[in-house]
Amino acid sequence: MNTLQLLHKQWIPKLELASRLFLIVGLLLSFILAYTGVLELPIGALCSFGMAFLVDTVARISLFHFVKCPHCHKNLAKFKNGKNMPIKQVYSSFEKCLPCRHCGRAPS
């Protein structure tokens, strides 16, 4: 089982997926609206980039601040020295259900 599922935080990867979806759909919609003359292309593209950036920022903040060990309440997405782990390393450690770096307990 996945660490995010055990901690009931499986909505965080869905936010990252939603940011990509906002970018793709927003750009396609802005091209269509620019072609029909409803909205100018730069305004639509700026709105889609802004929305995708906003949702991705919320996902990153959620990942690095809300995923905590239930035993020691330290952040599971950070190293012992307090620096953020790379995203790929975070998700691979969550998939493997590795124990906490701070207290050594596995999420259960």
C-alpha atoms as a printed R data frame, in Angstrom:
    type eleno elety resid chain resno       x      y       z
1   ATOM     1    CA   MET     A     1   0.000  0.000   0.000
2   ATOM     2    CA   ASN     A     2   1.109  3.542  -0.722
3   ATOM     3    CA   THR     A     3   2.194  5.925   2.068
4   ATOM     4    CA   LEU     A     4  -0.109  8.652   0.773
5   ATOM     5    CA   GLN     A     5  -3.066  6.250   0.924
6   ATOM     6    CA   LEU     A     6  -2.179  5.268   4.482
7   ATOM     7    CA   LEU     A     7  -2.039  8.931   5.510
8   ATOM     8    CA   HIS     A     8  -5.189  9.793   3.481
9   ATOM     9    CA   LYS     A     9  -3.284 12.301   1.329
10  ATOM    10    CA   GLN     A    10  -3.832 10.691  -2.084
11  ATOM    11    CA   TRP     A    11  -5.322 13.966  -3.315
12  ATOM    12    CA   ILE     A    12  -1.860 15.569  -3.631
13  ATOM    13    CA   PRO     A    13  -0.743 13.707  -6.814
14  ATOM    14    CA   LYS     A    14  -4.192 14.380  -8.257
15  ATOM    15    CA   LEU     A    15  -3.556 18.109  -7.810
16  ATOM    16    CA   GLU     A    16  -0.359 17.847  -9.837
17  ATOM    17    CA   LEU     A    17  -2.258 15.988 -12.542
18  ATOM    18    CA   ALA     A    18  -4.959 18.667 -12.449
19  ATOM    19    CA   SER     A    19  -2.371 21.403 -13.011
20  ATOM    20    CA   ARG     A    20  -1.172 19.676 -16.181
21  ATOM    21    CA   LEU     A    21  -4.766 19.225 -17.266
22  ATOM    22    CA   PHE     A    22  -5.520 22.923 -16.671
23  ATOM    23    CA   LEU     A    23  -2.538 23.855 -18.819
24  ATOM    24    CA   ILE     A    24  -3.441 21.618 -21.764
25  ATOM    25    CA   VAL     A    25  -7.179 22.293 -21.741
26  ATOM    26    CA   GLY     A    26  -6.648 25.997 -21.087
27  ATOM    27    CA   LEU     A    27  -4.291 26.393 -24.036
28  ATOM    28    CA   LEU     A    28  -6.605 24.484 -26.346
29  ATOM    29    CA   LEU     A    29  -9.561 26.550 -25.175
30  ATOM    30    CA   SER     A    30  -7.627 29.798 -25.619
31  ATOM    31    CA   PHE     A    31  -6.720 28.804 -29.191
32  ATOM    32    CA   ILE     A    32 -10.367 28.050 -29.945
33  ATOM    33    CA   LEU     A    33 -11.550 31.300 -28.367
34  ATOM    34    CA   ALA     A    34  -8.894 33.277 -30.260
35  ATOM    35    CA   TYR     A    35  -9.886 31.608 -33.534
36  ATOM    36    CA   THR     A    36 -13.550 32.481 -33.026
37  ATOM    37    CA   GLY     A    37 -12.677 36.040 -31.990
38  ATOM    38    CA   VAL     A    38 -14.146 35.851 -28.490
39  ATOM    39    CA   LEU     A    39 -10.877 36.346 -26.597
40  ATOM    40    CA   GLU     A    40  -7.357 37.296 -27.565
41  ATOM    41    CA   LEU     A    41  -4.774 34.510 -27.503
42  ATOM    42    CA   PRO     A    42  -2.304 36.125 -25.051
43  ATOM    43    CA   ILE     A    43  -5.028 36.715 -22.473
44  ATOM    44    CA   GLY     A    44  -6.304 33.140 -22.683
45  ATOM    45    CA   ALA     A    45  -2.802 31.687 -22.593
46  ATOM    46    CA   LEU     A    46  -1.893 33.853 -19.604
47  ATOM    47    CA   CYS     A    47  -5.002 32.691 -17.734
48  ATOM    48    CA   SER     A    48  -4.257 29.019 -18.439
49  ATOM    49    CA   PHE     A    49  -0.577 29.371 -17.430
50  ATOM    50    CA   GLY     A    50  -1.584 31.242 -14.287
51  ATOM    51    CA   MET     A    51  -4.167 28.669 -13.247
52  ATOM    52    CA   ALA     A    52  -1.790 25.762 -13.892
53  ATOM    53    CA   PHE     A    53   0.972 27.504 -11.924
54  ATOM    54    CA   LEU     A    54  -1.380 28.222  -9.031
55  ATOM    55    CA   VAL     A    55  -2.632 24.628  -8.773
56  ATOM    56    CA   ASP     A    56   0.911 23.229  -9.088
57  ATOM    57    CA   THR     A    57   2.139 25.572  -6.357
58  ATOM    58    CA   VAL     A    58  -0.659 24.425  -4.047
59  ATOM    59    CA   ALA     A    59   0.292 20.797  -4.779
60  ATOM    60    CA   ARG     A    60   3.982 21.417  -3.992
61  ATOM    61    CA   ILE     A    61   3.182 23.287  -0.778
62  ATOM    62    CA   SER     A    62   0.818 20.507   0.252
63  ATOM    63    CA   LEU     A    63   3.425 17.841  -0.454
64  ATOM    64    CA   PHE     A    64   6.201 19.527   1.491
65  ATOM    65    CA   HIS     A    65   4.112 20.775   4.435
66  ATOM    66    CA   PHE     A    66   1.143 18.451   5.018
67  ATOM    67    CA   VAL     A    67   2.620 14.933   4.677
68  ATOM    68    CA   LYS     A    68   3.873 14.191   8.190
69  ATOM    69    CA   CYS     A    69   4.794 11.096  10.147
70  ATOM    70    CA   PRO     A    70   1.922 10.097  12.442
71  ATOM    71    CA   HIS     A    71   4.365  9.176  15.226
72  ATOM    72    CA   CYS     A    72   6.977 11.960  15.390
73  ATOM    73    CA   HIS     A    73   5.074 14.587  13.318
74  ATOM    74    CA   LYS     A    74   8.136 15.348  11.171
75  ATOM    75    CA   ASN     A    75   7.746 15.926   7.450
76  ATOM    76    CA   LEU     A    76   8.198 12.784   5.342
77  ATOM    77    CA   ALA     A    77   9.156 14.765   2.220
78  ATOM    78    CA   LYS     A    78  12.223 16.386   3.762
79  ATOM    79    CA   PHE     A    79  15.685 15.188   4.645
80  ATOM    80    CA   LYS     A    80  16.950 15.194   8.243
81  ATOM    81    CA   ASN     A    81  18.690 18.516   7.665
82  ATOM    82    CA   GLY     A    82  15.362 20.131   6.661
83  ATOM    83    CA   LYS     A    83  15.917 20.413   2.921
84  ATOM    84    CA   ASN     A    84  13.230 19.288   0.497
85  ATOM    85    CA   MET     A    85  13.725 15.964  -1.232
86  ATOM    86    CA   PRO     A    86  13.561 15.811  -5.044
87  ATOM    87    CA   ILE     A    87  10.034 15.064  -6.268
88  ATOM    88    CA   LYS     A    88  10.921 11.739  -7.915
89  ATOM    89    CA   GLN     A    89  12.628 10.551  -4.751
90  ATOM    90    CA   VAL     A    90   9.641 11.591  -2.635
91  ATOM    91    CA   TYR     A    91   7.139  9.660  -4.735
92  ATOM    92    CA   SER     A    92   9.372  6.582  -5.039
93  ATOM    93    CA   SER     A    93   9.817  6.474  -1.246
94  ATOM    94    CA   PHE     A    94   6.056  6.862  -0.815
95  ATOM    95    CA   GLU     A    95   5.384  4.012  -3.262
96  ATOM    96    CA   LYS     A    96   7.839  1.734  -1.419
97  ATOM    97    CA   CYS     A    97   6.310  2.750   1.938
98  ATOM    98    CA   LEU     A    98   9.750  3.466   3.413
99  ATOM    99    CA   PRO     A    99   9.985  4.260   7.136
100 ATOM   100    CA   CYS     A   100  10.346  7.780   8.499
101 ATOM   101    CA   ARG     A   101  13.871  9.210   8.278
102 ATOM   102    CA   HIS     A   102  13.495 10.859  11.665
103 ATOM   103    CA   CYS     A   103  12.033  8.173  13.954
104 ATOM   104    CA   GLY     A   104  12.386  5.007  11.824
105 ATOM   105    CA   ARG     A   105   8.755  3.925  12.065
106 ATOM   106    CA   ALA     A   106   6.927  2.780   8.965
107 ATOM   107    CA   PRO     A   107   3.513  4.350   8.355
108 ATOM   108    CA   SER     A   108   0.716  2.009   9.290
